[in-house]
């Protein structure tokens, strides 16, 4: 380009209207609407994380959360957060892998993330009391991990979710 050239990058958009006058970009895309074309913008979502290090370069997510560690940030990971091959919209436990989708109490929340045995939408002392009653049996609702026996491993699962709501589930369920 020179002073006589009104389109330095030869992209058919004159420099005065070009959001990236030195790099060709005929589509003039500007994801974050900051006036700088995406091809020249090193942070296309303005989340302060440069695109080359951003796990969601077109969706703002300063925390870079990636629940399933697949390299795609949770803010733009629309498919399968727990990587269990079940799409989140059809998954009865979207944060914990459970390919079998086992839901023995039929409440729409998979056993692996449903320690709410009394169906009050909170894992609490009432649920611990119910687990105690079925401890060392084959009760399917208390067998959170699906190994056939309600034991210390199931108690450990309950402990991790104590004082929280069951799920989350991508399906309609009793706690919605």
N, C-alpha and C positions, 0 to 999 in steps of 0.2 A: 503494500500500500504506500501511496504517496499523497501529497496534498490535493492532487487532482482526482484521486480515487475515493468515491463516496461509499465504497463497500470493501473495506480492507480485507475481510475474510472470505469474500466472494461467495457468500451464502444467499444472495439475492435479497437481503434485508439491508437497507442503507444504514450506515454507521450511526446516524442520529436517532434511529428507531431500534437499533440492534441492542439487545440486553447483554450481548457478549461480542463486541465489535472486532475482536482479534482472533476468535475461534469460531469456525463455521457451525451454525446451529439454526437451520432454516425453520425448525418448529418453534423456536423461541421459548421452550419449556422453562418454567420457573416454579418448581414445586412449592417453595416456601413464600412465593410472592414478595421477595425482597428486592426485585428489580435487577437482580444478577442472574443471568441464564445458568441453568443447571450445569452445563459443560464447563463453566468457569467458576462455579460456586463449590468450595470445598466442604460446605456444610449445608446440604440441600434441605434440611428440615429445621435449621436454626436451633438445634438443641445443645450447642456448644461441643458436640463430639464430631470430629471431622469424619467425612464419609468413609475414608479408608479404614477407620477404626470403629465405625458405627455398625452395630448389628441390625439396625433398622434405618438405613440412610434416608428414607423418604418419609419416616414417621418419627416425630419427636419422642425421645425416650432417654433422658439424661442418665437414668439409673442403669441402663443397659441390661435390665433383668432378662434372663433366659432360663426359665424354669426347667425345660427339657434338655438344656445344653446342646442344642442342635445348631448353634451359631446364628439363629434367627431370633431376634428380640421378641419378647412376649407381646410388645405393643403392635407388632405386625405379623406375628405367627398365628395365622387364622386357621390352621389345619388341625394339629394334633399336639397339644402342649405336653402330654406325657409320653409321646412316641410309642403308643401301644397299638398303632395301626387302626384305631377307632377314631374317626373324625369327632372333634369336640362336640359338635351339634348332636351327635348320636351316642356320645360316651356318658355312661352313668357315674363316672369318676374321672373328671378331666385332668386332675393334677397327679394322680397315681396310676401307673400302668396296671391295667386289668383286662387283658385280652378276652378272658372268659365272660366278662360283664355279669358276674354272679351277683344276684340281688335276691337273696332268699326270703326277705320279708316283703318284697314287691312294692317298695316305697319309691322307686325311681332313682335310688342312690345305691351304687355298688357296695357290696360288703367291705371291700378293702378300704373304703373311706367313710363307712357308716357304722360308727360305734354307738349310735343313739338307739339303744335297744328298747327304750320305752316310748319312742316316737314323739318326744316333746321338742325336737329340733335343737337339742343341746346335749353334748356328752358330759354327764355330770355324775354326782353320787348315786342317783337313782339307777343309772346305767351300770355303774360299778357293782351295785347290789344285785342287779339282774345277772351280770356276768358271773358273779360269785355263785349264784344258784345253779349255773350250768357248767361250772368249772370242771374239767376232766371228763366231759361228756362229748358226744358228737353233735351237739346242738348246732344246726347250720347257721343260725343268726349270730351266735356268739363266736363262731369260727371265722374270724375276719380274714385270715390268710388262706383259707380253703384247704388246710392240710388234713382235715377230718377230725381234729380234736381241739377242744377249747382248752388252751394251756397258757403257759407263761408268755409265749410269743404273741398271743392274742391280747393278753394283759398289757404287754409292751406297746402294741399298736394303739390300744385304748389310751394309755398314758400319754402318748404323743399328741392325741387329739382332745385331751381333757379340757373342758370348759370352752369348747368351740362347737360350731354348728357342723353337722355332717356335710360331706361333699367337698367341693362343689360338683354338681352334676349338670351335664348339658341337656338332660331330659326333664320333662315336667315331673315334679316330685312333691312330696307332702310338705316340704319346708319352704316352698316358694310363696 
